Amino acid sequence: MFAKFATIFKIPELRRKIFLTLFLLFVYRLGFYITLPNINQSVMKDSFESMKEQNSALGNTLKMVELFSASNFGNSTIFGLGIMPYISASIILQLLGSVYPPLEKLQKEGEAGRKKINEYTRYLTVVLCFFQSLMWIRFLAAEIDKPIIYAEWAGFWPTFFAAWTMTAGTVFLMWIGEQIDEYGIGNGISLLIMAGILARIPNAIQALSKDFFLNEGVHIGGDRGIERLLILAALFLAVIVAVIVITQGQRRIPTQSAKHVRGRRVWGGQRQYLPLRVNQAGVMPIIFASSLLMFPNLLFQWIHGTEWGRERWVITQLSNSFGGEKGYIYNVCYIALIYFFCYFWTAITFNPKDMANNLKDYGSFIPGHRPGRRTADYLERVMVRITYVGAAFLALVAVIPTVVQNFLNIDFVIASFFGGTGLLIVVSVALDLVQKIDSHLVMRNYGGLLES
């Protein structure tokens, strides 16, 4: 294994790509320590830490947003919003591409269309980021009981320039991601999210040590017994293995190319495979479902805070279920939304009709199915079945942190890292990175990292 890693750095081009990627990720993490000048960081950190510890609606929402956006709202920095505006803009344009004909036409124009869509994505990112940062700073200014924003920096122009500073930080992160795509190794935006999740390792280990070792010491039995730590470790390994299996899992459909006789030679006739991924939608359904469930969380918490809401038993139960406890109703809605978005996202990204036409144009066919509509119907039927399995896996991974947090009674930071969406993102991005490194090694007649 060490010899294989040493081989990576023997290739000058690959070595430059890796070092450039590491340097840009270092710059990304460095930006988290450059704070905005108009915010009292110590007061803000204490306020938001207490909010998260109390499992309030806003605190739970901030935990989820921080996980997906590679940001940290506890310290308002120039990278405070992370790359969530860019992800939101990309998702909006991709969804519009399925219903808005001009965008759909651009998506089919190849490289030129992709560059134009990327340009629109950048413009939309700036607009979304400015309004989000402006609303964020106005929200901080509304905290009258705790002076988060200094009095001399509470005017219109300081707020305006602070919003543009956070916008510039997100645009700079977007630029870092594009530089990694072009000159580095791996997917830039995915690596930024992965780096933000891995940066939580010290906090997760610290919280784990505090819960299981420092407070009560190592013992057997009770809420902090050593057997619960072993369960957590086994769950951590099981999720990693399951993520690797499902992420790499494919349904291979055999295809046969037609034979062509040219002169005295016969061309074609080879038997190949059409790979269909089991988890075609990736992690996007979990992001969509989590984002939508933030709204009932905030809504029921707000209604329960009123005098009318406190007197209603139904409002109390809904507030507890969607709030800190994450009860049965929340998990059922979470799983239902994951299934819905799995099929929705697969329907957008996978077009069986186009795939059947491409097979027909290249002179290939699926044995037992006529080219054209019959092939498209077969591909759609297969994709519906394997998407059901992929959605079941995503739903299981998504509810693991909630089950672990309630059953083992541990901190959300530990539960979200050692099982669930964060682990799914890290493993998926790591596998993609290893595959890209392997492609460079194989191209130069070296053995890949995954080869035995």
N, C-alpha and C positions, 0 to 999 in steps of 0.2 A: 504493500500500500504506500509506504514512504517513497519507494522508487517511482511509483506512478505519479505522486505529487511532485517529485523532483523533475520528472519529465515535462511537466507543465511549464516550468520556468526555463527549460532549455530552448523553447521556441520563442524567439524574440517578439514576434507579433502578438502571440497570446499573452506573453509576459507584460507587454505594454498595455494591453487591454485590461488585464486584471489589476495592475497597479493604478491605472486611470480610474477604474471603477471604485477601487478602495479609497482613492483620494477624494472623489466626488461624494462618496458616502460619508467620509470624514467631515467634509464641508457641510453636508446636510445636518449631521449631528451637532456640529459647532454652532449652527444657527439657532439651536434651541437654548443657547445660553446668552443670546443677544436679546435683551428685553426691550419692550417699548418704554419710552421715557416718561409717559404720563400716568403710569399705573404703579401703585404701591404693591410690589410683588409679594412681600411678606404677608400683608393683610389678605391679598387675593388667594394665596396658597392656603392659608389657614381656613378661609371661608369655604373654598371648594373642597378641601379635604374633609371638613366636617359635614359638608353636603353629601359627599360620597359615602361617608361612614354611616350616615343616617338613612341611607337607601331611599332618599327622596326621589321624586319623579325626574327632576332636572339632573340630579346626581347620576341616576342610572342611565339617562340619555347621554350625558357627557362621557360615561365609561364606554358606551357602545361606539360613539362617534370617534373617540380617541383611538379605539382599536382599529377601525377601518381607515382612518385618515392619516395615521402616523403623526399625530399631533399630541399636544399636552396643554390642556386648558388650565391646569393648575398654575402655570407660569405663562403669562401672555407675552410671547416673543414675536419676532418678525416672521417666524414660521408657525405661528399659532394656529392657523387654519389647516396646516398640512397641505395635502394634495386633494382633499375632498372636493373643492370646487372644480378641479380638472376632471376628476372621476365623474362628477355629476354632469358636467358638460359633455363628456364623451358618451355617457349613457343616454342623455337627452337626444343627441344627434343620431345615435345608433337606432334609437326607437323611432325617431322621426323618419329615418331612412326607409322604414317599412311601410309608412303611410303617406309620405310626402314625395311625389314623383320626381321633382328635380334632384333631391338628395339620393333617391334610389338610383337615378341615372348616373350620378357622380360615383356611387359605390361600384358600378359596373364598368367604369372607365379605366380601371387599373391603377397604375402608379400616379398618373396625373390627377385622377379623381380623389385618390387617397390624400395627396398633398393639399388639395383644395379643402377637403373635409377637416384635415388637421389645422388648417388656417382658421376655419370657422370655429373649431373647438377652442383655439387660443383666444379668439375674440370673446366667445361666450364665457370662458373661464374668467377673464378680467371683469366682465360685468357681474357675474355671480359672486366672485370673490369680494368685490368692492361693497356690494350690498350686504353680504354676510358679515364682513368685518365691521361695517358701519353699524349694523344692528347689534353686533357683539359688544362694541364699545359703548353704544347707547344703553345696552342692558347693564353693563358694569357701572355706568354713571347713575343708573336708577337705584342702585343699592345705597340708599340714604343712611341706613343704620351703620353701615361699615364703609368708611371713605376709601373705596378701592382706587378711585382716580383722584389725584392731587387737585386741590382747589384751583391752583393757578393754571392747571392744564385742562380745565373742564369746559372751555369755550368751544365755539363752532370750529374755528380754524385748527386748534390742536386735535380735535376729534377727526376732522377731515384729513389732516396729514397722517394721523395714526392709522386711519383706515387705508390710505394709499400705501403706507409702509407695509402693512400686512398683505395687501394685494401684491406689492412688488416682491415680497417674500415667497408667496405662492407661485408667482410667475417664474421666479428664479428656480424654485423646486421643479417646476414644469420643464424649464430649460435643462436642469441637471438630468432629469429623466430622459430627455431627448438626446443629450450628449452621450449618456450611457448606451442608449439604443444604437447610436451611430458609430461611436468610437470605442465603447467599452464592451463588456460581455454581459449577456442576459437582458431581460426586460427592465428598463429603467424604473418605471412607475412601480412595478411589482417589487423590485429590490428596495425601493424607498419604504414601501409598506412593511416589507419583511424586516428591514433595519429598525423601523419604529417598534415592531413587536419584540424583536430580540433585545432591544434596549430595556425592555421590562424584566429581563431575567434577574438582575440584581434585586429589584423590588419584590419579585415573586419568591426568590430564595430567602430574602430577609423576612418576608411575611410568613413563609413556611417554617423557618427556624424559630421565629417568635412564637408561633402557635404550637409547635410540636416539641420544642426543646427548651426554650428559655423560660416560658411561663411556669410550666408544671414539671419539666424534666421528662426524660424518657421513661415510659411505663407502659403497662399492658392494661387495656380496658379504659372505659371512659370516652369522653368526646375527643380527647387528644391522645389516644392510645397509639402505640407503634403499629398495630394492625391496620389502622386507618391510613397510616403513611404508606404501608405496603400495598394497600388497595389503590392508593393514588398513583404509586409508581407502576403497578401493573396496568392500570387504566391508561397511563401515559404511553407505555410501550404498545398497548393494544391499539390505541388510536393511531399511532405512527404507522404500524403495520397495515391497518385498515385503509388509511389514507393513501399509502403507496400502492396497495393492491387496486383500489378503485380508480385512482388517478391514472395508473398505467393500464387499467383494464380496457380491453377492446373486444368488440364483436366483429370478427373477421368474416366478411361475406365473400365467397369465392366468385371470381369473374373470369371469363374466358374471352380472349381476343380472337377475332375472326382470322382465318387463314387467307393469305393472298399469294397467288401464283404469278411470279414475274419471270418470264423466260423459263429456265429449268430449275429455278429456286423457289422454295415455299417460305413465305414470310408470315410471322404472327403465329397464332395458335397457342401462345403461352397461357398458362393458368396462373393467375395472380389473385390478390386479396384486396378487398376494399375495407379498410379499418374504420369502424364507427366507435367513438369513445363512449364508455358507459356513463361517465360524468361529463356530458357535452356542455352543460351550462357552467361548469366550474363553481366558483364561490359566489357568483352574482346573485342567485336566488336567496342566499342567506343575507346578503347585504340589503337587498330589496325588502325582504320580510322584516328584518330588524328595523329598518328605517320606517316602515309603515307602522309597526307596533309601538314606536316612540310616541305617536300622536294619541292613541287611547290612553297610554300611560300618563301623559301630561294632562289630558282632558279629565280623566277620572280622579286624579289627584287634586286638580283644581276644584272640581265639583264637590269632592269630599271635604275640602277646606271650608266650604260655605256652611252656614247653619242648616239650610235645607238638606244638603247632602249628608251631613253627619247623622241625621235622623232616619235616613233610608238604609235599610239593611242591604239591599241590592247594590247600592253605590259603595257601601263599605267593603263588600265582598269583591266587587270588581276592582276597586282601588287597591286592595291587598293583593289580588291575583296578578294584576298588571304592574304592580309596584315592586316593592322590595322582595316579596315572597316568591314571585314568579310561579303562581299556582297552576292548577290543572287547566283552567280556561286559557291561560296565557300559552301554555305548551301546545294545547290543541290548535289554537289559532296560529301559532308559530309553524307547526307542522303543515297545516292546511295551506298557508301562504307559501311555504317552501315548495310544496308540490305544484301549486299553481304557477309560480314563477319559473320552476324547472321546465314545465311544458311550454310556458310562454317564451322564455329565452331560447329554448331549443327550436321552437317554431320560427323565431326570427333569424337565428344563425344557421339553421340547417334547412336547406331547400331541396327536398327529394326530387322535385321536377327538374330543377337545373342539373342535379347530379345524374339523373337518368338520361337527360339530353347530352351531357358531356360523355357519358359512357357510349351512347349511340354514335356521337360524332367521331370518337376515337376508334370505332369499330369493335367495341367490347360489349359483352352482355353477361347477365347473370344466368347460369344454367337453370332451366326450368321456368324462366320468366321471359316473356317477349319484351323487346326493347320498347321504350316509350312509357305509356301510361301504366302498364302492368308492372314494369320495373319500379316506377315512382311509388305506386301503391304498396309494393312489397317493402321498399326502403322505409316508407313512412310507418308501416306496421311494425317493422323491426325496431325503429327508433322509439316508437311509443312504448314498447315493452322494456327496452333497456333504460329508457328515461325513468320509468317507474322504479327500477332498482337503484339508479343513481339518486333519485329524489329521496328514497328511503334511507340511503346512506347519509345524505346531507342532513336530513331531519334528525337522524340519530346523533350525528356529530354536533348539530346545533343545540340540542337539548342537554348534552352531556354537562356543560358548565352549570346549568340551572339545577340539574339533578345532583351533581357533586356538591354544589354550594348548599343545597337544602339537606341532603342526606348526611354529608360529612361535617356540615356546619363550619365551613372554612371561608376565608376571604375570597371575594370575587376575583381579585388579581391572580390568585393561585388557580382558581377554577377555570378562568378564561385562558390561561396560558398552558396549563398542563392537560388540557382537554378541550376540544371545541374548535371554533372558527379560527382563532389565532394559530393554532397548531396546523390546521388544514392549509392556511395560507403559507406558512413557513415551509412545510414539507413540499407543497406543490411548487413553490418558487425555487426551492433548493433542487428538486428533480429537474426542473426546466434548465436551471443553471448548469447542472452536471451534464445534461444532454448537449448543451451548446459547447461546453468544453470538450466533450467527447467528439463532437463533429470536427473540431480543429485537430484533435489528436489523430483521428482516423484518416483525415485528409492528408496527413503527413506520415502515414503508415506506422503510427504508434497504436498501442493497445489502449482501449477506452478505460475510464475509471470504473465502469460497471462490469467490465469483463473479468472473469475469474482467471 
